[in-house]
Structure formats: C-alpha cells, structure tokens
Amino acid sequence: MTRNPEFQRQLWLNWSPSLLAWSLGLSALVLALPLVLAPGSERASYLGVTATAGLWMASAVYGSVLAGRSLAEEAGQNTWDWQRLSALSPWQMAWGKLLGSAVPAWMYTLWFALAVLFVSATWAGQAALGLHSVALAVLWGLGLQAWAMNSVLIGWGQREIPANRRRAALLPLLFLFFIPGPYLGRIYGSLLNGSERAVLWWGLDIGSKGMAYLFGALLLALGLLTLWRQLCARLDVRTLPWAWPLGLAASGFFVAGTLDAGLPALWKATAWIALAATAYAALQHVHSHLRSWRQVQWSASRGRWREMLQALPLWPVSWLLALAASLLLPFQPDAHEAGHGAGMVALLACLQLLRDGLILTGFALLAGRLRSPLAAFCMAWVVINIVLPLLALGLAGPGGAAAVQPAMALMFGDSGIPAIRDATAWVSLGLQLLLAAGWAAWIFRERVLGFAHENG
C-alpha cells in the first residue's frame, strides 16, 4: 500500500506531525469529561460508554465525511481529468483514497480504541468485549467510508459536479441505523451487555456478534465492489458487468440466511433484491442510455462482443438475474402452494418491470429531443400504472382494472394468488409487453440504427 501513488498523495495531503498531538489532546479532553462529571462509582462505566461512542463517531461518521470529501474536492478543484490521464487503476484509486483520505479520523479512532481496550481489560474485566468493539468499529468504519465515497460518485450524475460535503455521510448513516432492521437491536444489545443470544444464519447459531461481523463484511465487500465499478466508469476503464450481479446475489444469500427458510428463501430474496436494483439502475443511469446503446450497437456490428457486453447498461443484467431467480422459485423439490404463488408474483413483477424498463429506454433514447426524458417517463408511468387502472376500476370493475394493470389482480378476490392465475392478467401483460417492445424498437431504429447509418 505504501507504493500506491494515490495513498501517498492522500498521506501528503492529510498527515502532519501536529495531527498526532491535536488528536491525542482532543481525545483526552473528551475522555476526561466522564472522569470529572460522573460519580465516583460510575466513572468506569461512563468512561467506557464515552470511549465507545467516540470510537464509532471517529471511524464511521468523521471517517465517512473525510472519505466523501476526498472525492468531492477532486470535482471542486477540477483535478478529475488528471486522474483519468494517470496510470492509476480503479483498485489503486479506491484503496488509496479509502485508506489515505481518512487518516485524521483513524488517529482519533486509535486513541478511543486504546481507551476502550483499557477500560474493558482493567475495570470491566472483559478484554474480549473491548476487542470486539474495536474490530467492529474498524470493519464498519471502512465499509461506511466506502459507501460515503459511493454516495458522492452517485451524486455527481453525468458530469463531475461538486457535491455538498454533508451529503457524504447521509448514505453511511442510513446503513448504520436503518438498513439492518430487525438485527440491529439484538446486535447492539449483545455488544453492550456482553451477552450472546441465539441468532441463526443458514441454520448456524453465529450469535449477535457473528451477525455484526457478517453484516459488516458484506457492507465492506459491496461498498468496494460498487466503488470499483463506479471508478471504472469515471476513469473510462471498460469492464464486464460481473460485479453488479455478484453483489446482488451475495445480498440475496445473506438475507436468505437470516430468514433460515432454505433455497426458496434464497431465490425469493435474490429476485426481489435484483428487481429493486433493476429499477434503481434504470432510473439512475437514464441520462447515459442513448450513449450506451449506441456503443452496444457499434460493437455488435463489428463483432466485438466483449466491448458490447462492457457497454451494456446494468439494468438488463440485474433483470435477467431476477428472472432466473423467479423461474427457479416454483421448481424446488419441497415447494408447496405458497412457493408456487410467490414464484408467480415474482414472475409477474419481472414482466411488469421489463415493460416499464422498455418504456423508460424509449424515452431515454429520445434524449436531446425531450427536455427531460426522466420526467416524461414518470408522467407516463403514473398514467399507465395508476390513472388508467383506477379509471378501468370505476368503469369495468376489478376485471377491467386487472386487464389494464395486471398487478391489481392481487388486490381483488378472496386470495390474490388464485386471482393472479387468471389468464386475463397474463394476456394483458403480454400485449403491453409487445406494445412497449415495439415502441422501444421503433425509437431504437431511429435514434441508434439511424445514427449509425448517418455516421457509418
């Protein structure tokens, strides 16, 4: 890592001998507060809480702000073009900024970590608990810093526009407090109380601490994959879209393990995570669809299949993953009625998302002719999925609403699963897919094939 030019550059920008003294002095002042203010019998307890809070604030929050700022300053100082011209690989850029930009935060983390270890080993008599607290703070700190950098890159949009520095900590804080959901209370309770409760993951009792380590490792791995993929795009480095489906499959595997319901839970979790990722990728990169599809067509016309896959937008990749998981769901050896119903619901969602993706692609290919392709798509989506089904519901009842919006078949009748097996919903969805595909193909012929013919 010391030979990484970006890491050396970040150290030169962020490290100074005075940082060591300032961080030690400020950390000592913070740690002195409970010793002065707390009652004598509770000083050790309050000191431990203060040290643990400082440890997490330094590694997760302060570190995330610094990591995000390192990328925001590249745009603000107009130095990103120099990064493109450098010989740095995306991995070197990612690790160099991740480890070097947050050096001040890691100095504060060091002092608070020493305080946590001292309190847990001397006064609390639980040295292992202190080691777990420090290890988790470092693991989660790295993961959240990676996602802070991702949030800045996402906020740049099509051009490297300087982003608000405070936004760099928003996405990591969401991960820290909201994403784990039902596991977070048990994990933090176990860490604070030193108890170990049964927490199953794929039938194995890994405990609350094990779940915290597992989720932190997943957070860091997904953050690094996402960061690498985004830096590849920003540095104009072509790569195959393998990181995207790999991250989604890993997320599905992790979520299914917490449900402890076997392979059906794996396919179900993977399908719905991939569907959500498909919608996000299609909307997030709507501004680049026209350019991407033109590159896909150009590469395919010359037989450069690897370049074609490298230029392919991400949403078809995750959609294929969702489709595969949805098709596998009903065919498990132990699948029952609910499993078949869940597979049909997931398949219906896949087909409807494909319809919406085709419509979005059509509007995206009209970039330059429409003032805002995304706004035009949102208006069309509201009309197709909300306004027209409600009009059909008022005029023709539930059957008419299901014919216009097949997902509404789940809302009527005694059970949504038998209702969705009605051929009307599927025939209607098939016709809508044909219309959406025909419209997208017509726009593709005009805006992509026509452009290739004019410039060929």
C-alpha positions in Angstrom: 0.0 0.0 0.0 2.9 2.3 0.6 3.7 2.1 -3.1 0.2 3.2 -4.1 0.7 6.7 -5.5 -2.8 7.8 -4.5 -2.3 6.6 -1.0 1.0 8.5 -0.8 -0.8 11.6 -2.2 -3.5 11.4 0.4 -1.0 11.0 3.2 0.9 14.1 1.9 -2.4 16.0 2.0 -3.8 14.8 5.3 -0.9 13.8 7.5 1.3 16.1 9.6 3.1 15.6 12.9 0.8 18.1 14.6 -2.2 15.9 13.8 -0.8 13.3 16.2 -0.7 15.9 19.0 -4.0 17.5 18.2 -5.9 14.2 18.0 -4.4 13.0 21.3 -5.2 16.2 23.1 -8.8 16.5 21.9 -9.4 12.8 22.6 -8.0 13.2 26.1 -10.3 16.2 26.7 -13.4 14.2 25.6 -12.4 11.2 27.7 -11.8 13.4 30.7 -15.4 14.6 30.8 -16.9 11.4 32.4 -14.0 11.3 34.9 -14.9 14.8 36.0 -18.6 14.8 35.8 -19.7 11.2 36.7 -20.0 10.0 40.3 -17.0 8.1 41.6 -18.7 4.6 41.5 -19.8 5.1 37.9 -16.8 6.7 36.3 -15.6 3.4 34.7 -19.0 2.8 33.1 -19.4 6.3 31.8 -15.8 6.3 30.5 -16.4 3.1 28.6 -19.6 4.5 27.0 -17.8 7.7 26.1 -14.8 5.9 24.6 -17.1 3.5 22.6 -19.2 6.4 21.3 -16.0 8.3 20.3 -14.6 5.2 18.6 -17.7 4.8 16.4 -18.1 8.6 15.8 -14.5 8.8 14.6 -14.4 5.7 12.4 -17.9 5.7 11.0 -19.1 9.4 10.9 -16.0 11.5 10.8 -14.2 9.0 8.6 -17.2 8.9 6.1 -17.2 12.7 5.8 -13.4 12.7 5.1 -13.6 9.9 2.6 -16.5 11.5 0.7 -14.8 14.9 0.8 -11.7 13.4 -0.9 -13.8 12.8 -4.0 -15.8 15.9 -3.7 -12.6 18.0 -3.7 -11.5 16.3 -6.9 -14.5 17.8 -8.7 -14.3 21.1 -6.8 -10.7 21.6 -7.7 -11.1 20.4 -11.3 -8.5 17.7 -10.9 -10.5 14.7 -12.0 -9.3 14.9 -15.6 -5.8 14.5 -14.4 -6.9 11.3 -12.6 -8.2 10.0 -15.9 -4.8 10.6 -17.6 -2.9 8.9 -14.8 -1.8 5.3 -14.8 -3.8 4.5 -11.6 -6.1 1.5 -11.8 -9.6 1.8 -10.2 -8.5 -0.6 -7.4 -5.5 1.6 -6.6 -7.7 4.7 -6.7 -10.3 3.1 -4.4 -7.8 1.7 -1.8 -5.6 4.8 -1.9 -8.5 7.2 -1.2 -10.2 4.9 1.3 -7.2 4.4 3.5 -5.4 7.7 3.0 -8.2 10.3 3.0 -9.5 9.3 6.4 -6.1 9.4 8.2 -7.3 12.1 10.7 -10.3 10.0 11.6 -8.1 6.9 12.1 -5.9 8.9 14.5 -8.9 9.7 16.7 -10.1 6.1 16.3 -6.7 4.9 17.6 -6.9 6.9 20.8 -10.5 6.0 21.5 -9.8 2.3 20.7 -6.9 2.3 23.3 -9.3 3.8 25.9 -11.9 1.1 25.1 -9.4 -1.7 25.4 -8.0 -0.2 28.7 -11.5 0.1 30.3 -12.6 -3.3 29.2 -9.4 -5.0 30.3 -8.9 -3.3 33.7 -12.3 -2.1 35.1 -14.8 -4.1 33.2 -12.8 -7.3 33.2 -13.9 -8.2 29.7 -11.0 -7.7 27.4 -12.7 -9.8 24.6 -15.6 -7.4 24.6 -13.3 -4.5 24.0 -11.5 -6.3 21.2 -14.9 -7.0 19.5 -15.9 -3.3 19.8 -12.7 -2.1 18.2 -12.7 -4.7 15.5 -16.4 -4.0 14.6 -15.7 -0.2 14.6 -12.8 -0.7 12.1 -14.8 -3.1 9.9 -17.9 -1.0 9.8 -15.9 2.2 9.5 -14.2 1.0 6.4 -17.5 -0.1 4.9 -19.3 3.1 5.7 -16.4 5.2 4.3 -16.6 3.2 1.1 -20.3 3.9 0.8 -19.7 7.6 1.6 -17.4 7.7 -1.5 -20.1 5.9 -3.4 -22.7 8.5 -2.4 -20.5 11.3 -3.7 -20.0 9.5 -7.0 -23.7 8.8 -7.3 -24.4 12.4 -6.7 -22.1 13.6 -9.4 -24.5 12.5 -12.2 -23.3 12.7 -15.8 -20.6 15.2 -15.0 -18.2 15.6 -12.1 -20.2 18.4 -10.4 -19.1 19.3 -6.8 -21.4 17.8 -4.2 -22.3 19.0 -0.8 -19.9 17.6 1.7 -22.5 16.9 4.3 -24.2 14.5 1.9 -21.2 12.2 2.0 -22.3 11.0 5.5 -26.0 10.5 4.6 -25.8 7.1 3.0 -23.5 5.6 5.6 -25.8 6.9 8.4 -28.7 5.2 6.7 -26.8 1.9 6.6 -25.7 2.3 10.2 -29.1 3.0 11.7 -31.9 1.8 9.4 -30.7 -0.9 6.9 -30.1 -3.9 9.2 -33.7 -3.5 10.6 -34.6 -6.3 13.0 -31.0 -7.4 13.7 -29.6 -4.1 14.9 -31.3 -4.0 18.3 -30.1 -7.5 19.1 -26.6 -6.9 17.9 -26.1 -3.7 19.8 -27.7 -5.1 22.9 -25.4 -8.0 22.8 -22.3 -5.8 22.4 -23.3 -3.5 25.3 -24.5 -6.2 27.7 -21.8 -8.8 26.9 -24.5 -11.5 26.4 -24.8 -13.8 23.5 -28.3 -14.6 22.1 -29.1 -17.2 19.5 -29.0 -15.7 16.0 -29.4 -18.2 13.2 -27.9 -17.8 9.7 -28.5 -20.7 7.4 -29.2 -22.8 10.4 -26.0 -22.0 12.2 -26.0 -20.1 15.5 -23.5 -17.4 14.9 -24.7 -15.1 17.7 -25.2 -11.4 17.6 -21.5 -10.6 17.3 -21.2 -13.0 14.4 -24.1 -11.3 12.6 -22.5 -8.0 13.2 -19.2 -9.2 11.7 -21.0 -10.8 8.8 -23.1 -7.8 8.0 -20.0 -5.5 8.3 -18.0 -7.8 6.0 -20.9 -7.7 3.5 -21.2 -3.9 3.8 -17.5 -3.5 3.1 -17.4 -6.0 0.2 -20.4 -4.5 -1.5 -19.1 -1.0 -0.9 -15.7 -1.9 -2.5 -17.4 -3.6 -5.5 -19.7 -0.6 -6.0 -16.8 1.8 -5.6 -14.6 -0.1 -8.1 -17.4 -0.2 -10.6 -18.1 3.5 -10.3 -14.5 4.4 -10.5 -14.2 2.3 -13.7 -16.9 4.3 -15.2 -15.5 7.7 -14.1 -11.9 6.8 -15.2 -13.2 5.5 -18.6 -12.0 1.9 -17.8 -14.1 -0.6 -19.6 -15.1 -3.7 -17.6 -17.5 -6.6 -17.9 -20.6 -6.2 -15.7 -19.8 -9.0 -13.3 -19.6 -7.0 -10.1 -23.3 -5.9 -10.3 -24.9 -9.4 -10.3 -22.3 -10.8 -7.9 -23.2 -8.1 -5.3 -26.9 -8.7 -5.7 -26.5 -12.5 -5.4 -24.4 -12.0 -2.3 -27.0 -9.8 -0.8 -29.7 -12.3 -1.6 -27.6 -15.1 0.0 -27.1 -13.0 3.2 -30.8 -12.1 3.5 -32.0 -15.6 2.8 -29.6 -16.9 5.5 -31.2 -14.7 8.1 -34.7 -16.0 7.2 -33.5 -19.6 7.7 -36.0 -20.9 5.1 -33.8 -22.8 2.7 -33.4 -22.4 -1.0 -36.8 -20.9 -1.7 -35.9 -18.0 0.5 -32.7 -17.6 -1.4 -34.4 -17.4 -4.8 -37.1 -15.1 -3.4 -34.7 -12.7 -1.7 -32.5 -12.6 -4.8 -35.4 -12.0 -7.1 -36.8 -9.0 -5.1 -33.3 -7.5 -4.5 -32.5 -7.8 -8.2 -35.8 -6.2 -9.1 -35.2 -3.3 -6.8 -31.7 -2.9 -8.2 -33.0 -3.1 -11.8 -35.4 -0.2 -11.1 -32.6 1.8 -9.4 -30.0 1.2 -12.2 -32.5 2.1 -15.0 -33.5 5.4 -13.3 -30.1 6.3 -12.1 -28.4 6.0 -15.5 -31.2 7.2 -17.7 -29.0 10.0 -19.0 -26.4 7.6 -20.4 -28.8 5.1 -22.1 -28.6 6.6 -25.5 -24.8 6.6 -25.5 -24.6 3.1 -24.1 -27.0 1.6 -26.6 -25.1 3.3 -29.5 -21.9 1.8 -28.2 -23.6 -1.6 -27.9 -24.8 -1.4 -31.5 -21.4 -0.2 -32.8 -19.6 -3.0 -31.0 -22.1 -5.7 -32.1 -22.0 -4.5 -35.8 -18.2 -5.1 -35.8 -18.3 -8.4 -33.9 -16.6 -7.0 -30.8 -18.7 -9.0 -28.3 -16.6 -8.2 -25.3 -16.9 -4.5 -25.9 -20.6 -4.9 -26.4 -21.0 -6.5 -23.0 -18.8 -3.8 -21.5 -21.1 -1.1 -22.9 -24.3 -2.8 -21.9 -26.5 -0.9 -19.4 -26.7 -2.5 -16.0 -30.5 -2.8 -15.7 -30.8 -5.7 -18.2 -28.2 -7.7 -16.3 -29.9 -7.5 -12.9 -33.3 -8.1 -14.6 -32.0 -11.4 -16.0 -30.8 -12.3 -12.5 -34.3 -11.5 -11.1 -36.0 -13.5 -13.9 -33.7 -16.6 -13.3 -34.4 -16.5 -9.5 -38.2 -16.1 -10.2 -38.2 -19.1 -12.5 -36.3 -21.2 -10.0 -38.6 -20.4 -7.1 -41.6 -22.7 -8.0 -39.4 -25.7 -9.0 -37.9 -26.5 -5.7 -38.3 -30.2 -4.6 -40.1 -29.1 -1.4 -42.1 -26.2 -3.0 -45.7 -26.0 -1.9 -48.7 -23.9 -2.8 -47.2 -20.7 -1.3 -43.9 -21.3 -3.1 -45.7 -21.6 -6.5 -47.7 -18.4 -5.7 -44.6 -16.5 -4.6 -42.9 -17.6 -7.9 -45.8 -16.3 -10.0 -45.9 -13.0 -8.1 -42.2 -12.5 -8.7 -42.5 -13.5 -12.4 -45.4 -11.0 -12.8 -43.2 -8.3 -11.2 -40.3 -9.2 -13.5 -42.5 -8.9 -16.6 -44.0 -5.6 -15.5 -40.6 -4.2 -14.7 -39.5 -5.3 -18.2 -42.4 -3.4 -19.6 -41.5 -0.3 -17.6 -37.8 -0.7 -18.5 -38.7 -0.8 -22.2 -40.8 2.3 -21.9 -38.0 4.1 -19.9 -35.5 3.0 -22.6 -37.7 4.5 -25.3 -37.9 7.9 -23.5 -34.1 7.7 -22.7 -33.3 7.2 -26.4 -35.2 10.4 -27.1 -32.6 12.5 -25.2 -32.0 15.7 -27.0 -35.5 15.8 -28.3 -37.2 15.8 -25.0 -36.5 18.4 -22.4 -36.4 15.8 -19.6 -36.7 12.1 -20.6 -37.0 11.1 -16.9 -39.9 13.5 -16.3 -41.7 12.3 -19.4 -41.3 8.7 -18.2 -42.6 9.5 -14.7 -45.7 11.1 -16.2 -46.2 8.0 -18.5 -45.7 5.6 -15.6 -48.2 7.4 -13.4 -50.8 7.3 -16.2 -50.2 3.7 -17.1 -49.9 2.2 -13.6 -52.3 4.5 -11.5 -54.6 6.7 -13.6 -55.8 4.2 -16.2 -56.3 1.3 -13.8 -58.4 3.5 -11.5 -60.5 4.6 -14.5 -60.9 1.0 -15.5 -61.9 0.0 -12.0 -64.6 2.6 -11.9 -65.9 1.7 -15.4 -65.5 -2.1 -15.6 -64.8 -3.2 -12.0 -61.9 -5.4 -10.8 -61.7 -7.3 -14.0 -61.2 -4.2 -16.0 -58.6 -2.9 -13.6 -56.7 -6.2 -13.7 -56.7 -6.1 -17.5 -55.1 -2.6 -17.6 -52.8 -3.2 -14.6 -52.1 -7.0 -14.1 -50.7 -6.5 -10.6 -54.1 -5.4 -9.4 -55.2 -9.0 -9.7 -53.6 -9.5 -6.3 -55.9 -6.9 -4.7 -59.2 -8.5 -5.6 -60.9 -11.7 -4.6 -60.6 -13.8 -1.5 -56.9 -14.6 -2.3 -54.5 -12.8 -4.6 -52.6 -15.9 -5.6 -55.6 -17.7 -7.3 -56.7 -14.4 -8.8 -53.3 -13.9 -10.5 -53.7 -17.2 -12.3 -56.5 -15.8 -14.3 -55.4 -15.7 -18.0 -56.7 -12.1 -18.4 -53.9 -10.6 -16.4 -51.2 -12.5 -18.3 -52.7 -11.9 -21.7 -53.0 -8.2 -20.9 -49.4 -8.1 -19.7 -48.2 -9.9 -22.8 -50.0 -7.4 -25.1 -48.5 -4.5 -23.1 -45.0 -6.0 -23.4 -45.5 -6.3 -27.2 -46.6 -2.7 -27.4 -43.7 -1.5 -25.2 -41.1 -3.6 -27.1 -42.5 -2.3 -30.5 -42.3 1.3 -29.4 -38.8 0.9 -28.0 -37.7 -0.9 -31.1 -39.1 1.9 -33.3 -37.2 4.5 -31.3 -34.1 2.3 -31.3 -34.2 2.1 -35.1 -34.5 5.8 -35.4 -32.1 7.0 -32.8 -29.5 4.2 -32.7 -29.5 2.5 -36.0 -30.3 5.7 -37.9 -27.4 7.4 -36.1 -25.1 4.5 -37.1 -26.2 4.7 -40.7 -25.7 8.5 -40.9 -22.2 8.2 -39.3 -21.1 4.9 -40.9 
